[in-house]
Amino acid sequence: MRYKRPAVATTPAVSFESFNRAGINFVFTELEVAITFCRESLFARDSFKAGRAMENARRAFHVALKRRKEFVFNEGEKKDLAERAAQLKTLIREVARRKIPEKE
């Protein structure tokens, strides 16, 4: 008996607006993740945990910066994006200046 391939269901076309909105939400979520990891690194008492959190923060930040080019932001969103990116850059600098005591 031959295998019958099931019919492929077609998905409805996604509008540009909904695709763009989802992409913008993704970019802002990645920035929030990066900010959260930066704060975690800033308050970590262990250099390993701080380093791992910082690595995750940088990764999320780079993904947000790379993906933002794929979407169309309105003026308010552009301003919010710039403010969050500036906040994150400040946090990254604070983490870089911080000395984490080694465990005894």
C-alpha positions in Angstrom: 0.0 0.0 0.0 1.4 3.4 -1.0 1.7 6.1 1.6 -0.6 9.0 1.0 0.7 12.4 1.9 -1.8 14.4 3.8 -3.1 17.6 2.3 -1.1 20.6 3.4 -3.2 23.2 5.1 -2.5 26.7 3.9 -2.1 29.4 6.4 -3.7 32.7 5.9 -1.4 35.5 4.8 0.0 37.6 7.6 -0.5 41.3 7.1 2.5 43.6 7.1 1.1 45.4 10.1 0.8 42.4 12.3 4.2 41.1 11.2 5.8 44.4 11.9 4.1 44.7 15.3 5.3 41.3 16.3 8.9 42.2 15.2 8.9 45.4 17.1 7.6 43.6 20.2 10.5 41.1 19.7 13.1 43.9 19.6 11.8 45.6 22.7 11.6 42.2 24.5 15.2 41.5 23.6 16.2 44.9 25.0 14.4 44.2 28.2 16.1 40.8 28.5 19.5 42.5 27.9 18.7 45.1 30.6 17.6 42.4 33.0 20.8 40.3 32.5 22.9 43.5 32.8 21.3 44.3 36.2 21.8 40.7 37.3 25.5 41.0 36.4 25.8 44.3 38.2 24.5 42.8 41.5 26.1 39.3 41.2 28.4 38.3 44.0 30.1 35.7 41.9 32.4 36.5 39.0 31.3 33.5 37.0 27.6 34.4 37.4 28.3 38.0 36.5 30.2 37.0 33.4 27.6 34.6 32.3 24.8 37.2 32.8 26.9 39.8 30.9 27.4 37.4 28.0 23.7 36.9 27.8 23.0 40.6 28.0 25.4 41.3 25.1 23.9 38.5 23.1 20.3 39.9 23.5 21.5 43.4 22.8 23.2 42.4 19.6 20.1 40.4 18.4 17.9 43.5 19.1 20.2 45.8 17.2 20.5 43.4 14.3 16.8 42.7 14.0 15.6 46.3 14.4 16.7 47.0 10.9 14.0 44.6 9.6 11.0 46.5 11.0 9.4 49.9 10.6 9.3 52.0 13.8 7.1 55.1 14.2 8.7 58.2 15.8 7.6 57.3 19.4 9.0 53.8 19.0 12.3 55.1 17.7 12.6 57.4 20.7 11.8 54.6 23.1 14.3 52.3 21.3 17.0 54.9 21.6 16.3 55.5 25.3 16.4 51.8 26.1 19.6 51.3 24.1 21.2 54.3 25.9 20.1 52.8 29.3 21.6 49.5 28.3 24.9 51.0 27.2 25.1 52.8 30.5 24.5 49.6 32.4 27.1 47.8 30.4 29.7 50.5 31.2 28.8 50.2 34.9 29.3 46.5 34.8 32.6 46.9 33.1 33.9 49.3 35.9 32.7 47.0 38.7 35.1 44.9 40.6 33.7 41.6 41.7 35.4 40.1 44.8 36.6 36.6 44.3 35.2 33.9 46.6 37.3 33.0 49.5 
